[in-house]
Amino acid sequence: MATNLEIEVKIACDDLECLRRAGFNLILARPRHFEDNWLMDWPDQRLFKQGAALRVRSVEDEGWVTFKGEVEESASSVLKIREEIEAHTNAPLRMAELLERIGLRRAFRYQKYRTIYTYALNGRELKIAFDETPMGNFIEIEGDEMGVLNAIEQAGFTRSNIIRESYPELQAARCRESGLSLQDLVF
C-alpha cells in the first residue's frame, strides 16, 4: 500500500499581509468556514503516545475522518512530515459515534475558522490555510518538501518561526503553563 505523506509547516501570523507583501498571489480555494474537530483515542491514549492522531472533522454538513501517523524522517526535518489517510463522510457526528461504539473516545475537541488558498511557486502547487483559533491566528503551508521550504524562504520566515506542534499539542502546552489540565480549544 502506498503511503500518503502530509508535508506542512505552521507559523503564528495575524493575517496574510506578510505573504501578499512577499509577492504571493493567493487564489481562494475555499472561503472562510468553521471547522469542529474531535480527536479520537483509546482510553489508554495509545494513539497520542505513538504520536499519531485519529480526527473526525465537521464542516457544515460534511466531514472527514483522518488518521495521522508520525513518520520517522519527520524528526530530522524542520517540516512536519507524517502519514495521512483521509476519507470523506456525510455524517461526521455519526462517524464519531461509530468509533465510540468500538471503544474509542472523544479525547480532545478543537475549533477554528479556516480559509484555504492555493499558490503556485516554481511549478509546485501549495495549499495555504489561514486559521483563526481561540489561541491566535496561524498560517499552514502544505505541499511537497521543496515547495514548502521555498515558500517559507520567499515569505521571509526563518526556521525559528516554524511550529511543528499540532493545535492539540499547543493547547496542552498552554494548559500546562497555566497549571491546568488539558481543556478543549473551543470558541
Secondary structure, DSSP 8 states (H G I E B T S, - for coil): ----EEEEEEEE-S-SHHHHHTT---EEEEEEEEEEEEEEE-TT-HHHHHT-EEEEEEETTEEEEEEEEE-GGGGGSSSEEEEEEEEEES-HHHHHHHHHHTT-EEEEEEEEEEEEEEEEETTEEEEEEEEEETTEEEEEEES-HHHHHHHHHHHT--GGGEE-S-HHHHHHHHHHHTT-----B--
